[in-house]
Amino acid sequence: MVVPALRKADAIVVFGAAVWPEGPSMTLRVRVALAAELHAAGLAPIVLCTGGRSNGSSEARVMRAMLLAHGVDAQAVIPDDGGINTRHALRSVQRFGEGRWRIIAVSSPYHMARIGSEARRQGIAVQLCPAPRPGPRTSRLLAFDARQYLREAVAVPAYAIGWQLETLLRHPPLSLAARAMRHAKARIGFLLRDADAVAATDAAISCRIKEELARVSDSETVMTPASGLRRPAQGPVGSRFGLRHGRLHAGIDLRAPYGAPVVSAAAGRVLLTAMLGPYGNVAVIDHGGGLATSYAHLAGFTVDESEAVADGQRIGFVGETGRTSGPHLHFEVRVHGSPVDPMAYLADPA
């Protein structure tokens, strides 16, 4: 694949596409291959993989694995499951780059017009880099492309109208009313539906930890509260451990911006990285001696199950996957699977 003439940027953003049960689609493979070439050519130090979920798989996570297979350094790849559509994907760009990134957008040719117009609305400096499919253009592929271009012909004006409506809702008092409605909807949804789902997810995490800890030797050092755990994300504590809405809030919420790095609270081994209902993207790390930590609502993972992690190693990024009213990290400490107050274990509890 020939790398097009482009100026250097802060990040390469590769947009997600279908992942089938048998593997990533040709569309996704072509996009990722081009992004890897652009990175190898030194056009940007970071590759942001942004997408949603496809057939139960995280498009961003699949893209990350493909980039690593292409030889891209793991520290250069950011997976983001918040890119469920073009608008959300570019908002992730704004949040990860704190509004300053100049990007190279990699996607299919039919997607370029929507990316360009949406990037201009959000004030993002973008260079468009289409990734066409190789090989002969069969009648089946021509029909597929025709459907995609037709869809884009509808999506581009629809996005413009949606942006105008969002802009209108950002003006007070409409913004205050919309915020109140979202808060009320979230509270009612939690009481009627999400509370049971949270309890079921909590039980599933506990069972997974207990299954793994059954193989841990009693001779391993037990970490005590005096040992101290590292704060996994920088930010003030919001909701604390204890009863909330009549149910146990099994950890603490750390208020941190979307895309802020999340690090391991201590050295250990990754037990679990999965999407778990209201918890969203969850990573669980075993630290030995019956102690484990859990990190929820992540935007994406930078570690895999069974991987050994060092104290303070980056494991993901703050996000808002699952049931949440905004970006934050839900952090739990569990002893033999049971949640305990993380504030008693943090080295800097203030």
Buried (B, 14 or more C-beta within 10 A) or exposed (E): EEEBEBEEBBBBBBBBBBBEEEEBBBBBBBBBBBBBBBBEEEBBBBBBBBBBBBEEBBBBBBBBBBBBEBEBEEEBBBBBBBBBBBBBBBBBBBBBBEEEBBBBBBBBBBBBBBBBBBBEBBEBEBBBBBBEBEEEEEEEEEEBBEEBEEEBEEBBEEBEEEBEEEEEEEEEEEEEEEEEEEEEEBEEEBEEEBBEBBBEBBEBBBEBBBEBBEEBEEEEEEBEBEBBBBBBBBBEBBBEBEEEEEBEBBBBBBBBBBBBBBBBBBBBBBBBBBBBBBBBBBBBBBBBBBBBBBBBBBBBBBBEEEBEBEEBBBBBBBBBBBBBEEBBBBBBBBBBBEBBBBBEBBEEBE
